[in-house]
Amino acid sequence: MASTTLCNDTSEAIELFEPQKLYLKPIAKMSISVTLPQLKTPGKSISNWEVMEKLKNMIHPDQFIILRVKQSSFDFIRFEAEVETKALLKVLMLRLDGKNIKLSGFTELLKVRAAEAKIAHPTRHDWDSFFRDAQHMNECNPGERPDTIHLENLPGKWFSTKKDPDNPSEFIIRKIFEQYGELRNVDIPILDSYRHENQITGGKFGNFNFGGNITFSAYIQFTEYIGFVKAMDSLKGMKLMRKDDGKAYTVDYKVDFDKTKHMSAKSIRKRSKERERLIQLEREREEQKKKEREAEEQRVEEERRKKEEEEREKQRRKVQKAMRKMSRLEKREARRRIRKDEKKRLQAEAELQRKIAMEERKLLLAQRQLQSIRLLTELFCRIKKIKQQEEVQRKVTELQNERIKQIEKEKKKKLDDERKKKKQEERKVRELKRRELKLKKKLLKNMEERNEKRKLEEMEELRKKMSGKSRLKSAIVTAQKMERTDVKAVRSKVVSSTVPHKR
């Protein structure tokens, strides 16, 4: 049965499915350790209830939702507490961590240590290592790889529809988890009326549908691995919340990845065959019951006829056998009294034996429960040590990776600066060459224009001074020679100016 808790603060709630008013709320749990003094007086003890009251007074006016003893010894008491929100959790840890408690009858102070409790939830390393090491799994087949989530202790009415308020709806489950990725298949064992007759999954019995179920379990299989990862990350460290008539209620559920190949093709075919077998068996049972009913009706009819015949016979012989009948009745009554007394005696003996067996079973169950608590305590201690070692190793690896990234970033920045500096120098050299070439072209053009002008002036002077045909011809030849000489001189100057100077 899922125990719902009234929630007074919904500020940290995350919307899961608005049509059903379903939300996810972070679990805010803390672990509180109280160091106990050495008890020197024989018979003197410390009350857990008194320590709990002191802790409640230390956080007043705030309150714990849950405060229970998780572990108790002669040296310390460890409590597990839950509060409304993560923000309030940090505030209460500051109020409790490092503080002291004064108990009546003790001179020594009790040291209090508070820290946030770790929420048990499967990680990516857990399913990766499980499916990597599992010999009977094939990651190429759906259902034999990390793609299926197994949810337990879900309230049935929170996932039901108005048409069927007593059972969860597969349509609503699909709508909720399609937010994380495409679904391949969804299985809710409680909805299969034939599953309860022979439902064994990995050695565990499923939820049986007897019409009064309060909780149910579900298997959600994703098509893609990323959808499975998103859903697991979203459900990590969360509890389910529902708003109803202005109030909010929360419930703890269990989430894990499927380790039993429940959604593999082989398991689905097996369940389908089993269901067909049960349907056929049910039909055979109905036919057998029908035959039995017909046979019973025929037997009753025959008995009725026989009784009528006997009644007629008795009526006929009533007078003759009156005295004999009275004698038989008396003997029969005596035997009936004897049988009745014997039956009462046997019932009393059976009731006594039943009570003795019940007491023996209660004692056996109590012993098994105590052994289970001890085994679980030792197991949790070992798991906690292993998790602490893994956390230290992970932090060291992160620091090393961060240092390597910083060195690579500095190298990249230095190379970028050198590249930019080189590009700027090349740009300056190209600009100087371009300006030098432009200046040379301009000088060459100016010199040619001056030479042309000077030639025209000299030709004009020659025309004015000379007279006669022969003299004009010699003057033209002389002018042409001068022109060639001037052109050669100009070209030699330009070539000498274009030769780059050594720096």
C-alpha positions as CSV (number, residue, x, y, z in Angstrom):
1,M,0.0,0.0,0.0
2,A,1.3,3.4,-0.9
3,S,1.4,5.9,2.0
4,T,0.5,9.4,0.9
5,T,1.8,12.4,2.8
6,L,0.3,15.9,2.8
7,C,2.6,18.4,1.2
8,N,2.5,22.0,2.5
9,D,5.2,23.6,0.2
10,T,5.0,23.0,-3.6
11,S,7.5,25.6,-4.6
12,E,10.1,23.1,-5.9
13,A,7.6,20.9,-7.7
14,I,8.3,20.1,-11.4
15,E,5.4,19.5,-13.8
16,L,5.1,15.9,-14.9
17,F,1.6,15.6,-16.5
18,E,-0.8,18.5,-16.1
19,P,-4.0,16.8,-17.2
20,Q,-3.7,14.4,-14.2
21,K,-2.2,17.2,-12.0
22,L,1.0,15.1,-11.5
23,Y,4.3,16.6,-10.5
24,L,7.8,15.6,-9.4
25,K,9.1,17.0,-6.1
26,P,12.8,16.7,-4.9
27,I,13.3,14.5,-1.9
28,A,15.0,16.5,0.9
29,K,16.5,14.0,3.4
30,M,19.3,14.5,5.9
31,S,21.3,12.2,8.1
32,I,21.7,13.4,11.7
33,S,24.3,11.7,14.0
34,V,24.4,12.4,17.8
35,T,27.5,11.3,19.7
36,L,26.7,9.7,23.0
37,P,28.8,10.1,26.2
38,Q,30.2,7.2,28.1
39,L,27.7,5.8,30.5
40,K,29.5,5.3,33.8
41,T,26.5,4.6,36.0
42,P,25.0,1.1,35.7
43,G,21.4,0.9,34.6
44,K,21.4,4.5,33.3
45,S,20.4,4.9,29.6
46,I,19.7,7.6,27.1
47,S,16.2,7.9,25.7
48,N,16.0,8.2,21.9
49,W,12.7,9.9,22.3
50,E,14.3,12.7,24.4
51,V,17.0,13.2,21.8
52,M,14.4,13.5,19.0
53,E,12.5,16.1,21.0
54,K,15.7,18.1,21.5
55,L,16.3,18.0,17.7
56,K,12.8,19.1,17.0
57,N,13.2,22.1,19.4
58,M,16.5,23.1,17.8
59,I,14.7,23.6,14.4
60,H,11.6,25.3,15.8
61,P,9.4,26.8,14.3
62,D,10.2,24.6,11.3
63,Q,9.3,20.9,11.5
64,F,10.4,17.5,10.2
65,I,8.1,15.6,7.9
66,I,9.8,12.3,9.0
67,L,12.2,11.7,11.9
68,R,13.1,8.2,12.8
69,V,16.0,6.3,14.3
70,K,18.1,4.7,11.5
71,Q,20.9,3.2,13.7
72,S,21.6,3.1,17.4
73,S,24.7,2.0,19.4
74,F,26.5,2.7,22.6
75,D,28.6,5.4,20.9
76,F,26.1,7.3,18.7
77,I,22.5,7.5,17.4
78,R,21.9,8.1,13.7
79,F,18.6,9.6,12.7
80,E,17.0,9.9,9.2
81,A,15.0,13.0,8.7
82,E,12.9,14.5,5.8
83,V,11.8,18.1,5.3
84,E,9.6,19.9,2.8
85,T,12.2,21.5,0.4
86,K,15.8,21.5,-0.5
87,A,16.1,25.1,0.5
88,L,14.8,24.4,4.0
89,L,17.2,21.4,4.2
90,K,20.2,23.7,3.9
91,V,18.9,26.0,6.6
92,L,18.2,23.2,9.0
93,M,21.6,21.6,8.4
94,L,23.2,25.0,9.4
95,R,21.1,25.0,12.6
96,L,22.0,21.4,13.6
97,D,25.5,20.8,12.3
98,G,28.2,21.3,15.0
99,K,25.7,22.1,17.7
100,N,25.4,20.5,21.2
101,I,22.6,18.9,23.1
102,K,22.2,19.0,26.9
103,L,20.2,16.1,28.4
104,S,18.8,16.0,31.8
105,G,21.0,13.9,34.2
106,F,24.1,14.1,32.1
107,T,27.0,16.7,32.5
108,E,28.6,16.0,29.1
109,L,27.2,17.6,26.0
110,L,26.1,15.6,23.0
111,K,27.7,16.6,19.7
112,V,25.3,16.8,16.7
113,R,26.4,16.4,13.1
114,A,24.1,16.9,10.2
115,A,24.6,16.2,6.4
116,E,22.4,15.7,3.4
117,A,21.4,12.0,3.0
118,K,22.2,10.3,-0.3
119,I,19.2,9.1,-2.2
120,A,19.4,5.5,-3.4
121,H,19.0,5.6,-7.2
122,P,20.6,3.5,-10.0
123,T,23.3,5.4,-11.9
124,R,24.6,5.0,-15.5
125,H,27.5,3.1,-14.1
126,D,25.2,0.6,-12.5
127,W,23.3,-0.4,-15.6
128,D,26.3,-0.2,-17.9
129,S,28.3,-2.6,-15.6
130,F,25.3,-4.9,-15.2
131,F,24.6,-5.3,-18.9
132,R,28.3,-5.5,-19.7
133,D,29.0,-8.3,-17.1
134,A,25.7,-10.2,-17.6
135,Q,26.4,-13.4,-19.6
136,H,22.7,-14.0,-20.5
137,M,22.1,-10.6,-22.1
138,N,22.5,-9.6,-25.7
139,E,22.6,-5.8,-26.2
140,C,21.5,-6.1,-29.8
141,N,18.0,-7.3,-28.6
142,P,15.4,-4.9,-27.1
143,G,14.7,-5.8,-23.5
144,E,18.3,-7.2,-23.0
145,R,19.9,-3.8,-22.8
146,P,19.4,-0.6,-20.8
147,D,16.1,0.5,-22.3
148,T,13.4,-0.5,-19.8
149,I,12.4,1.2,-16.5
150,H,10.7,-0.7,-13.8
151,L,8.4,1.4,-11.5
152,E,6.8,0.1,-8.3
153,N,4.5,1.4,-5.6
154,L,2.6,3.7,-7.9
155,P,-0.8,4.8,-6.7
156,G,-3.4,3.3,-9.0
157,K,-6.0,6.1,-8.7
158,W,-3.5,8.8,-9.6
159,F,-3.1,7.2,-13.1
160,S,-6.7,6.2,-13.7
161,T,-9.4,7.7,-15.9
162,K,-13.0,8.7,-15.1
163,K,-14.3,5.6,-16.9
164,D,-12.2,3.2,-14.8
165,P,-11.2,5.0,-11.6
166,D,-10.1,1.7,-9.9
167,N,-7.3,0.7,-12.4
168,P,-4.4,2.6,-13.9
169,S,-4.5,3.6,-17.5
170,E,-1.8,2.5,-20.0
171,F,-2.7,5.6,-22.2
172,I,-1.8,8.0,-19.3
173,I,1.5,6.1,-18.6
174,R,2.4,6.4,-22.3
175,K,1.5,10.1,-22.5
176,I,3.7,10.8,-19.4
177,F,6.8,8.9,-20.6
178,E,6.6,9.9,-24.3
179,Q,7.9,13.3,-23.1
180,Y,11.4,11.7,-22.7
181,G,11.5,9.8,-26.0
182,E,9.6,7.3,-28.2
183,L,8.3,4.2,-26.5
184,R,8.6,0.7,-27.8
185,N,6.3,-1.0,-25.3
186,V,4.5,-0.5,-22.0
187,D,3.5,-3.4,-19.7
188,I,1.3,-3.0,-16.6
189,P,0.9,-6.5,-15.0
190,I,-2.1,-5.5,-12.9
191,L,-4.2,-4.9,-16.1
192,D,-3.8,-8.5,-17.3
193,S,-6.6,-10.5,-15.6
194,Y,-4.8,-13.7,-16.5
195,R,-1.4,-12.7,-15.2
196,H,-2.2,-13.4,-11.5
197,E,-2.7,-17.1,-12.0
198,N,0.9,-17.7,-13.1
199,Q,2.9,-14.4,-13.0
200,I,6.5,-15.0,-12.0
201,T,9.1,-12.5,-13.2
202,G,12.6,-13.1,-12.1
203,G,11.6,-15.0,-9.0
204,K,9.2,-12.3,-7.8
205,F,5.4,-12.4,-7.9
206,G,3.6,-9.5,-9.6
207,N,0.7,-7.4,-8.3
208,F,-2.5,-9.6,-8.4
209,N,-5.7,-8.0,-9.6
210,F,-8.4,-8.9,-7.1
211,G,-10.4,-5.7,-7.5
212,G,-8.9,-3.9,-4.4
213,N,-5.4,-2.9,-5.6
214,I,-4.0,0.4,-4.3
215,T,-0.6,0.3,-5.9
216,F,0.8,-1.2,-9.1
217,S,4.0,-1.7,-11.0
218,A,4.8,-0.8,-14.6
219,Y,7.5,-1.6,-17.2
220,I,8.3,1.2,-19.7
221,Q,10.5,0.3,-22.7
222,F,12.1,3.1,-24.8
223,T,13.0,2.8,-28.4
224,E,16.2,4.9,-28.0
225,Y,18.8,4.8,-25.3
226,I,18.7,8.6,-24.8
227,G,15.0,8.4,-23.9
228,F,15.8,5.8,-21.2
229,V,18.6,8.0,-19.8
230,K,16.4,11.2,-19.8
231,A,13.7,9.4,-17.9
232,M,16.1,7.9,-15.3
233,D,17.7,11.3,-14.8
234,S,14.4,13.0,-14.4
235,L,13.1,10.5,-11.8
236,K,16.4,10.6,-9.8
237,G,15.9,11.8,-6.2
238,M,12.2,12.6,-6.8
239,K,8.9,11.6,-5.3
240,L,5.5,11.8,-6.9
241,M,3.2,14.6,-6.1
242,R,-0.5,15.2,-7.0
243,K,-2.7,18.3,-6.4
244,D,-6.3,17.6,-5.6
245,D,-8.9,20.1,-4.4
246,G,-6.4,22.7,-3.4
247,K,-4.2,20.3,-1.5
248,A,-1.0,18.5,-2.5
249,Y,-0.1,14.9,-1.6
250,T,3.2,13.1,-2.1
251,V,4.1,9.4,-2.3
252,D,7.5,7.6,-2.5
253,Y,7.9,5.1,-5.4
254,K,10.6,2.8,-6.4
255,V,12.4,3.1,-9.7
256,D,15.0,0.7,-11.2
257,F,16.2,-0.6,-14.6
258,D,14.8,-3.9,-15.7
259,K,17.2,-6.8,-14.9
260,T,14.9,-9.7,-15.7
261,K,14.5,-9.4,-19.5
262,H,10.8,-8.7,-18.8
263,M,10.3,-6.8,-22.1
264,S,12.4,-9.0,-24.3
265,A,10.8,-10.6,-27.4
266,K,11.2,-14.0,-25.8
267,S,9.5,-13.0,-22.6
268,I,6.6,-11.3,-24.4
269,R,6.0,-14.4,-26.5
270,K,6.1,-16.6,-23.4
271,R,3.5,-14.4,-21.7
272,S,1.4,-14.4,-24.8
273,K,1.5,-18.2,-25.0
274,E,0.7,-18.5,-21.3
275,R,-2.2,-16.1,-21.7
276,E,-3.6,-18.1,-24.6
277,R,-3.1,-21.3,-22.5
278,L,-5.0,-19.8,-19.5
279,I,-7.8,-18.6,-21.8
280,Q,-8.2,-22.1,-23.2
281,L,-8.0,-23.5,-19.7
282,E,-10.7,-21.1,-18.6
283,R,-12.9,-22.1,-21.5
284,E,-12.4,-25.8,-20.6
285,R,-13.3,-25.0,-17.0
286,E,-16.4,-23.2,-18.0
287,E,-17.5,-26.1,-20.2
288,Q,-16.7,-28.5,-17.3
289,K,-18.7,-26.4,-14.9
290,K,-21.6,-26.3,-17.3
291,K,-21.5,-30.1,-17.6
292,E,-21.3,-30.4,-13.8
293,R,-24.3,-28.0,-13.4
294,E,-26.3,-30.1,-15.9
295,A,-25.4,-33.3,-14.0
296,E,-26.2,-31.7,-10.7
297,E,-29.6,-30.5,-12.0
298,Q,-30.3,-34.0,-13.3
299,R,-29.2,-35.5,-10.0
300,V,-31.4,-33.1,-8.0
301,E,-34.4,-33.9,-10.3
302,E,-33.9,-37.6,-9.7
303,E,-33.6,-37.1,-6.0
304,R,-36.8,-35.0,-6.1
305,R,-38.6,-37.8,-7.9
306,K,-37.2,-40.4,-5.4
307,K,-38.3,-38.3,-2.5
308,E,-41.8,-37.9,-3.9
309,E,-42.0,-41.7,-4.3
310,E,-40.7,-42.2,-0.8
311,E,-43.2,-39.7,0.6
312,R,-46.0,-41.5,-1.1
313,E,-44.7,-44.8,0.2
314,K,-44.3,-43.3,3.7
315,Q,-47.8,-42.0,3.6
316,R,-49.1,-45.4,2.7
317,R,-47.2,-47.1,5.5
318,K,-47.5,-44.4,8.0
319,V,-50.0,-46.0,10.2
320,Q,-48.3,-49.4,10.2
321,K,-44.8,-48.1,11.0
322,A,-45.7,-45.3,13.4
323,M,-44.2,-47.0,16.5
324,R,-41.1,-48.2,14.6
325,K,-40.6,-44.7,13.2
326,M,-40.7,-43.1,16.7
327,S,-38.1,-45.6,17.9
328,R,-35.9,-44.8,14.9
329,L,-36.3,-41.0,15.6
330,E,-35.2,-41.4,19.2
331,K,-32.1,-43.5,18.2
332,R,-31.3,-41.0,15.5
333,E,-31.6,-38.1,17.9
334,A,-29.2,-39.8,20.3
335,R,-26.7,-40.4,17.6
336,R,-27.0,-36.8,16.5
337,R,-26.3,-35.5,20.0
338,I,-23.2,-37.8,20.2
339,R,-22.0,-36.6,16.8
340,K,-22.6,-32.9,17.8
341,D,-20.6,-33.3,21.0
342,E,-17.8,-35.1,19.1
343,K,-17.8,-32.3,16.5
344,K,-17.5,-29.6,19.2
345,R,-14.6,-31.4,20.9
346,L,-12.8,-31.7,17.6
347,Q,-13.3,-28.1,16.8
348,A,-12.0,-27.0,20.2
349,E,-8.8,-29.1,19.6
350,A,-8.4,-27.7,16.1
351,E,-8.7,-24.2,17.4
352,L,-6.1,-24.8,20.1
353,Q,-3.7,-26.3,17.5
354,R,-4.3,-23.3,15.2
355,K,-3.4,-20.8,18.0
356,I,-0.3,-22.7,18.8
357,A,0.8,-22.7,15.2
358,M,0.1,-19.0,14.9
359,E,2.2,-18.2,17.9
360,E,5.1,-20.3,16.5
361,R,4.8,-18.6,13.1
362,K,4.9,-15.1,14.7
363,L,8.0,-16.0,16.7
364,L,9.7,-17.4,13.5
365,L,8.8,-14.2,11.5
366,A,10.2,-12.0,14.3
367,Q,13.4,-13.9,14.2
368,R,13.7,-13.7,10.4
369,Q,12.9,-9.9,10.5
370,L,15.7,-9.3,13.1
371,Q,18.2,-11.3,11.0
372,S,17.1,-9.3,7.9
373,I,17.6,-6.0,9.7
374,R,21.1,-7.0,10.8
375,L,22.1,-8.2,7.3
376,L,20.7,-5.0,5.7
377,T,22.6,-2.8,8.2
378,E,25.9,-4.5,7.4
379,L,25.2,-4.4,3.6
380,F,24.4,-0.7,3.7
381,C,27.6,0.1,5.7
382,R,29.7,-1.7,3.0
383,I,27.8,0.0,0.2
384,K,28.4,3.4,1.8
385,K,32.2,2.8,2.1
386,I,32.4,1.7,-1.6
387,K,30.4,4.8,-2.7
388,Q,32.7,7.1,-0.7
389,Q,35.8,5.6,-2.3
390,E,34.2,6.0,-5.8
391,E,33.3,9.6,-5.0
392,V,36.9,10.4,-4.0
393,Q,38.3,8.7,-7.1
394,R,35.9,10.7,-9.3
395,K,36.8,14.0,-7.8
396,V,40.6,13.3,-8.3
397,T,39.9,12.4,-12.0
398,E,37.8,15.6,-12.5
399,L,40.7,17.8,-11.0
400,Q,43.2,16.1,-13.3
401,N,41.0,16.6,-16.4
402,E,40.4,20.2,-15.4
403,R,44.1,20.9,-15.2
404,I,44.8,19.3,-18.6
405,K,42.0,21.4,-20.2
406,Q,43.5,24.6,-18.7
407,I,47.0,23.8,-20.1
408,E,45.5,23.1,-23.6
409,K,43.6,26.3,-23.4
410,E,46.7,28.3,-22.6
411,K,48.6,26.7,-25.5
412,K,45.8,27.4,-27.9
413,K,45.7,31.0,-26.8
414,K,49.5,31.4,-27.3
415,L,49.3,29.9,-30.8
416,D,46.4,32.3,-31.7
417,D,48.4,35.3,-30.5
418,E,51.4,34.3,-32.6
419,R,49.3,33.7,-35.7
420,K,47.6,37.1,-35.3
421,K,51.0,38.8,-34.9
422,K,52.4,37.1,-38.0
423,K,49.3,38.1,-40.1
424,Q,49.7,41.7,-39.0
425,E,53.4,41.8,-40.1
426,E,52.5,40.2,-43.5
427,R,49.7,42.8,-44.0
428,K,52.2,45.6,-43.3
429,V,54.7,44.2,-45.8
430,R,52.0,43.9,-48.5
431,E,50.9,47.5,-47.8
432,L,54.4,48.9,-48.1
433,K,55.0,47.0,-51.4
434,R,51.7,48.3,-52.8
435,R,52.6,51.9,-51.9
436,E,56.1,51.6,-53.3
437,L,54.7,50.2,-56.7
438,K,52.1,53.0,-56.8
439,L,54.8,55.6,-56.3
440,K,57.0,54.1,-58.9
441,K,54.2,54.2,-61.5
442,K,53.4,57.8,-60.7
443,L,57.1,58.8,-61.0
444,L,57.4,57.0,-64.4
445,K,54.3,58.7,-65.7
446,N,55.5,62.2,-64.6
447,M,58.9,61.7,-66.3
448,E,57.3,60.6,-69.5
449,E,55.0,63.6,-69.5
450,R,58.0,66.0,-68.9
451,N,60.0,64.3,-71.7
452,E,57.1,64.7,-74.2
453,K,56.8,68.3,-73.3
454,R,60.5,68.9,-73.7
455,K,60.6,67.1,-77.0
456,L,57.7,69.3,-78.3
457,E,59.5,72.5,-77.3
458,E,62.8,71.4,-78.9
459,M,61.0,70.4,-82.1
460,E,59.3,73.8,-82.2
461,E,62.6,75.6,-81.8
462,L,64.2,73.5,-84.6
463,R,61.4,74.4,-86.9
464,K,61.9,78.1,-86.2
465,K,65.7,78.1,-86.6
466,M,66.0,75.9,-89.7
467,S,65.1,76.8,-93.2
468,G,65.4,74.6,-96.3
469,K,64.7,71.0,-97.0
470,S,68.1,69.4,-96.3
471,R,68.5,71.2,-93.1
472,L,65.1,70.2,-91.9
473,K,65.8,66.6,-92.6
474,S,69.1,66.6,-90.6
475,A,67.2,68.4,-87.7
476,I,64.6,65.7,-87.7
477,V,67.2,62.9,-87.6
478,T,69.0,64.7,-84.8
479,A,65.7,65.0,-82.9
480,Q,65.0,61.3,-83.3
481,K,68.4,60.3,-81.9
482,M,67.9,62.6,-78.9
483,E,64.5,61.1,-78.3
484,R,65.9,57.6,-78.3
485,T,68.7,58.7,-75.9
486,D,66.2,60.2,-73.5
487,V,64.0,57.2,-73.5
488,K,66.9,54.9,-72.7
489,A,67.9,57.2,-69.8
490,V,64.4,57.2,-68.4
491,R,64.1,53.4,-68.6
492,S,67.5,53.0,-66.8
493,K,66.3,55.3,-64.0
494,V,63.0,53.4,-63.6
495,V,64.8,50.0,-63.5
496,S,67.3,51.2,-61.0
497,S,64.4,52.6,-58.8
498,T,62.4,49.3,-58.9
499,V,65.3,47.2,-57.6
500,P,64.5,46.5,-53.8
501,H,67.0,48.0,-51.3
502,K,68.7,45.8,-48.9
503,R,67.6,46.4,-45.3
